[in-house]
Amino acid sequence: MNIQQALLPHKHVRFSESIIAVAGLVRTLLSEPRSLDELESLVNQHRWPRRPSFTELVLAVDVLFAVRQIQMLPEGRIRRLPT
């Protein structure tokens, strides 16, 4: 997987397959603090055009952390920061 191609949508990657789209989905699923395993389970249950890989999920979480939308709690759970 080419990270640059997967990060942003372009003429060869559908929006639903981009890391930005997966990050948006992850952010909506963080209504309460969750572990990465719980997030993976929720993403896999969610109706989405293509199931993201675990690597794509981790990259989406990294993007959300980089833009300060989420925070890692001491017990290893991830929570969404208030806007």
Backbone hydrogen bonds, N-H to C=O, Kabsch-Sander energy under -0.5 kcal/mol:
donor,donor_aa,acceptor,acceptor_aa,energy
3,I,1,M,-0.7
6,A,2,N,-2.0
7,L,3,I,-2.2
8,L,4,Q,-1.1
10,H,13,V,-0.9
13,V,10,H,-1.1
17,E,14,R,-1.3
18,S,15,F,-1.8
19,I,6,A,-2.6
20,I,7,L,-1.5
22,V,18,S,-1.9
23,A,19,I,-2.7
24,G,20,I,-1.9
25,L,21,A,-2.1
26,V,22,V,-2.7
27,R,23,A,-2.5
28,T,24,G,-1.8
29,L,25,L,-1.5
30,L,26,V,-0.7
30,L,27,R,-0.8
31,S,29,L,-1.2
34,R,78,I,-2.3
39,L,35,S,-2.3
40,E,36,L,-2.4
41,S,37,D,-2.1
42,L,38,E,-2.5
43,V,39,L,-2.9
44,N,40,E,-2.3
45,Q,41,S,-1.5
46,H,42,L,-1.6
48,W,46,H,-0.8
57,L,53,S,-2.0
58,V,54,F,-2.5
59,L,55,T,-2.4
60,A,56,E,-2.2
61,V,57,L,-2.2
62,D,58,V,-2.3
63,V,59,L,-2.3
64,L,60,A,-2.2
65,F,61,V,-2.3
66,A,62,D,-2.5
67,V,63,V,-1.9
68,R,65,F,-1.4
69,Q,64,L,-3.0
70,I,64,L,-0.8
71,Q,79,R,-2.6
73,L,71,Q,-0.5
73,L,77,R,-3.4
76,G,73,L,-2.2
78,I,34,R,-3.5
79,R,71,Q,-2.7
80,R,30,L,-0.5
81,L,69,Q,-2.6
